[in-house]
Amino acid sequence: MRVDVVTIFGEYLQPLSLSLIGRARSQGLLDLRVRDLREHTHDRHRTVDDTPYGGGAGLLMKPEPWGEALDAVLDDPPPGAREEGPVLLVPGPAGEVFTQRTAVELAAEPWLVFACGRYEGIDARVAEHYATRVRVREVSLGDYVLNGGEVAVLVVVEAVARLLPGVVGNAASLTEESHAAEHDGLLEHPSYTKPASWRGLDVPPVLAGGHHGQVARWRRDQALRRTARRRPDLLARLPVERTDPADRAVLAEEGWVPGDDGRFRPTPAAVAD
Ligand code: SAM
């Protein structure tokens, strides 16, 4: 996969040289190129910002450097790029929330380009213009405001790159994690390693019993209970048809019952709690 990042703070992306992502880069699985937006300015101060039309606090990034920088990236496609070009990712708090599903979709792409905003963001015409040329996705890490898009690049690249074949040693571990579609989008069960007893806390005996069926059942129960308690929004998306009678018994204990729409809903008593 090729990833181009346009930013005024390239140093911010240095962590992408470390650990599994760094190794993926040195193995040629990920070709990550950081490009300096200021290379596309033409004044002595290398200006990338200006005051917003209509007034208001803060400064906005000017469209001209972005146009030059993104045109230069698009003029340099990797071998195997799709005819429709890259996906252009524009981080911002007003975008679609980035989830594991987004990561899976992006991991199927050969080429991603990131436009990192700073100040109050990028002049809106930049995304509007490039939407006529490539697929633009404005993505948000969540409902809070950061200072710049570089942190979003760290998050998105890490979540996407670990899904690329060969990046994570044991591919099975990817499908057993929280939010994995193969795991019905549930949270993962709690996990333990040795010693069996630590500070008066014992590992649940079923995990040391060696009975694979019982371990699987215990893990599934824990995943359902955890999701019901911590993330009811995720549980509400679980199709009833993806559950068995034992799942439904656990969920009933947690106060969730099948609804007419094929999804679970909290019982009135659970909502009152
Ligand atoms: N004025 C913008 C708004 O209210 O929607 C916020 C701009 S923010 C201060 C500056 C930059 O930080 C954004 O252009 C974006 O690159 C990044 N950013 C801020 N919050 C973000 C979030 N929740 N997710 C992803 N990127 C974010």
Boltz pocket constraint, residues with backbone or C-beta under 6 A from the ligand:
constraints:
  - pocket:
      binder: B
      contacts: [[A, 90], [A, 91], [A, 92], [A, 93], [A, 94], [A, 115], [A, 116], [A, 117], [A, 118], [A, 119], [A, 120], [A, 121], [A, 122], [A, 139], [A, 140], [A, 141], [A, 142], [A, 143], [A, 144], [A, 145], [A, 146], [A, 147], [A, 148], [A, 149], [A, 150], [A, 152]]
      max_distance: 6.0
